[in-house]
Amino acid sequence: MPTIKTTLLAGAKPEAATLEKIQEQYGARPGQSLEFMVFEVDYDRKKYYCCWSGGELKSGEPYLTLIGQAALESLSNLPLGRDDALIIQELRIGETPLRNKIKATLKRAPANSKICFVGDMQGELDGHLPQAFNLQKGSKTISH
């Protein structure tokens, strides 16, 4: 059974306008280092690039929080992975364990895909994703 291994990618950046909104809304200072939930995921001898975005899907359309939007933009702007397709996958807690849902999404996606996992990050999913994704200590720094 292949295992998932996930590493934070430090230095991923959203669009400048989104960054400005975050600075206004959360009181972050310009130039202050902000990290968004963007990851490199190793699974079944393949790499994937993923983000965790707060929000939900309504009629198949993602409605993201400001920070969730920043994570998605940071993923989209990565100089790694495929830019031809972005997969949006909603995660909810249910009968099937989260890790199984994540593995099923990865199995369906081509290697080097960019996948945005959407859900209630501050409520339902709070604290569950690091374990489900087997998040490793430390991070890889990228610059772009």
Helices and strands as residue ranges (DSSP letters): E 4-10, H 16-26, E 38-43, E 46-58, E 61-64, H 66-76, E 86-90, H 98-108, E 114-119, H 129-132, E 135-141
